[in-house]
């Protein structure tokens, strides 16, 4: 606060405003910071998650833990050890995800290329790419009141669709690559439509059917890889044929360094986010999705066909997840996919969509954050346990999903509209 | 909403009390320091998707790395885990960036990625475990485990009471099927030499088809697979599936008449089911990795560069049959003598254990 309190008029640069506008803004801003609105809950969730991460880092580090056993005879040991550990660990995550400071030194000294400097960012974007798609796949369905847990299965089918077109056809790259991408989207859409059709025709709950379809897809993949059609001709391990050179996603920055893996799939991902935004907020179909998500009975009364909305929404969501699969099998997994290639990208899409509050822009931001955590944790090991990224993701989403918890821990005010918590209807 | 101050104080007091109890220890005189903190040679290992604590070949390789660091205090070791094959490239690249002087990629699936990294960094020696590479600065570490599995199969055929033994694998990949091939051949040898008619379930060496879990982790599936074989009369089980093989051992522990043979390490020491294990078909991964790290260190310090490949065999103790431990009295002296003779024949080359997955075949 300013010591100069007697002349409030002096603090009034914007003419024409009421005298209290400035203190009012400050107070409003302060109010905003201490209120459990969606933006602040997200920010506080991130901070709390990193705090819990720090505690777990201390607990899991043997040396730091040992300094606590003689805390009372020499407390500074525990203090310095904990501080150094946390600073080093989070610095290592930052260096693996954004900018490696030692590479920066080498670059300044002329021993590293500019491309080496970009590698952490490239890795972040590479790991974020599939998450953008699966996050959109889950987020779009959220808006229609559907909980799409099936993104993992849709991704697996998209992966196979793109892969098959990728190696089986012999075409010039201008046609081959787009065709393989479209095949991935279509395969994902076809698989994604299944829970939608089941819900529309039989009332089967999409959560149950999409979970089961995930298992079916995962086991189908194991079988499919072992068939002669898909199985690698040169290896006996459970791995598929590689896609043709003409169907491989070109790297975005290969001009700078071959080791920068970020590829065109990222651009497709951003395009998909823009498309989803347009679909939801500018198209008639998007209006129908939101109306059905808001109140299906009212929508039905208004003459909307609920069943077909469910089916199409799930198909579009499946198509988005299928694109994630195409991004994998034509990108980082172009040398052949295994049962491990899909990782947990489909399930992580749920957390991305929750963190992004089912809005396309938020989903891209959340995917970038999770991509950064994954890239950072991968490069920071073994000094930092690799599981820290999963742990941070889980903790962040735990807080996001329970705004009341954040509010209680930090004694935040209830915002005017009440606590905002994202939920899929239809339970 | 408000917590009662009294309760809060009580909770706080007890927490402080607990912390004080836990924190009353003596301070050490000076910090012990990191192991080999200022070593000049950094050896790095990139795991495959199993992770460094997989109780299988990643863990054995890491044990070899640590053993090398223990033997030579000028060597520091580090690892990076991969969660899928899409992590291989960044992990290998990060190892290069970390300034590693020797980089080992564990798992045959990584061989091509190791080749690419090695070609891009011709000054750094690389190694690939369970894979074969022709790149000059890549050292291949492979094992002819068909030989040790052959001896295990011979023992199994001599020990079975029902005349039926069974095997199953984690995944149909060469480092697994080679064990099954050798095991099948050992049984055949026993049948041919001793006129027995021991049947093997779970693997057909001719068609190369058999029973696989498609997982190295799913112990429950391992147990149910084993139970199925037990109902088909098998009384000795040979699971080739890393940790998932523990499922077979729990099944064996539940059936007095059923025993098992372990793979990769001496299961009598590495598992809790020593009483069920007749023997183990060992693969000397840790030693091979350790030797390669030490050799790479020597090369970096003016010695001869390591190149070419290493194939672990009975002859160089790279693979072996573990002791019988609790079953020492059950295995007859005749069988032991025959095993010794067979070992000698394999070492001499008069007896060749063949598998399509053998390192020699590449």
Interface residues (C-beta under 8 A of the other chain):
Chain A: X63 X68 X69 X70 X71 X72 X73 X74 X77 X96 X100 X103 X116 X119 X123 X222 X226 X235 X236 X237 X238 X239 X258 X259 X261 X328 X332 X333 X335 X338 X339 X340 X341 X343 X375 X378 X379 X381 X382 X386
Chain B: X19 X20 X22 X23 X24 X25 X26 X27 X28 X31 X49 X52 X78 X79 X80 X81 X83 X84 X85 X86 X87 X89 X90 X91 X93 X94 X97 X108 X109 X112 X120 X171 X172 X173 X174 X177 X214 X357
